[in-house]
Amino acid sequence: MKPSQSPVLFQQNTIRRHWDEARELWYFSIVGVVQILTDSTVPRRYWSNLKIRLQMEGSQVYEKIVQLKMPAADGKFYWVKCTRKSYGYGISRT
């Protein structure tokens, strides 16, 4: 695994992340951020409901989300919805 895609441990939870060298920005998995900030037992479901609500409200936060291929626990790479650190905070406030 590249250092630019190494997960980071935060409050006993792992967050997948990706370093974009061209933009010099870290991108973090939204589901990982949601899990930590909400203490949700099912962060994917929480994100799914939040995404629908954001779209209905016309929130611009949803427009700042990108999909990146990131390694999963099984070692395979999957498309993951990610956001920059500053936008992750905006998602958590909603």
C-alpha positions, 0 to 999 in steps of 0.5 A: 500500500502506498503511503499516500493511501495509508489509513489513519487511526483516530479514536480506535477507528480507521479512516481511509485517506488519499494524498493528492500530490497535484493539489496537495490535499488529503481526501478522507473516506466519508463513511469513515468520517461519519462513523467517528463523528456520529458514533453510528453503528451503521455509518453507511446507512447514516451516510445514505440518509444524510446524502438524500437529505443534503440533495433535497435541501440543495446543499453544496456540500454534496457537490464537493465529494469525489470518488477515489479507488481506495484499498479495503480491509480485504486488500482489494481496491473499491470506489469510495466517496471522499471529501477534503478535510474542510468539507468533511467538517461541513458534512458533520455539521448537517 
